[in-house]
């Protein structure tokens, strides 16, 4: 899936966040920006995408 973060992207995001919630938000924003060419508005990202990124982050811990 396109929204799967790479290990390097997760390392980059971890260095810039201090909570798991912020990490998730930053990685979702990053992946959406890469796909859409812009940052999504609040509520614009489908829950399936957020859940997918959340699962990916758990696997990389």
N, C-alpha and C positions, 0 to 999 in steps of 0.2 A: 504494500500500500504506500502511496506517495507520502502520507503523513507520518511514516515511521522515522523517528529521529535516529541519526547516526550516533555512534559512541562519542565522536568528536563534538557534535552539537550538544549532547548532554553535558559533557565536561565543560564546554563553554558556558552553558546556561547555569550550571551549578556554581561556577565561579562568580556569577553575577546575581545570585539569589540567596536568600537566607532561610527560606521555608519551602516545604514541599509544595504548598499551594502556589507560591510564586514561581517555583520551577515549572510546574505544570502550565501555568499561564504563559510564561515566557516561551516555552517550547511550542505550545499550541500557536502562539502568535507568530513565531519564527516560521513554522511549517506552513501556516496559512499565507504569510507574506511571500514565501517562496512559490507557492501555487498560484496565488491570486494577484501578486504584484502590489498588494496593499495590506494594511492591517485590518482585520475584520472589526466590525462594530460589535458592541456588546449584544450577546444573544444571537449573533449571526452564524456562529460555528455550530454545526450539528452535534448533538450529544454523542453520536457514534464516533465522531472524530476525536472528541475530548476523551472518551472512554478508551479508544485505541491508543492514544498517546499515553494515557495514564497506565495502561497495561505494559506498554513498552518501557516506561520509566521504572516500573516495579521489577521488570526482568533485568534491567541493567544495574540494579542496586547490588 
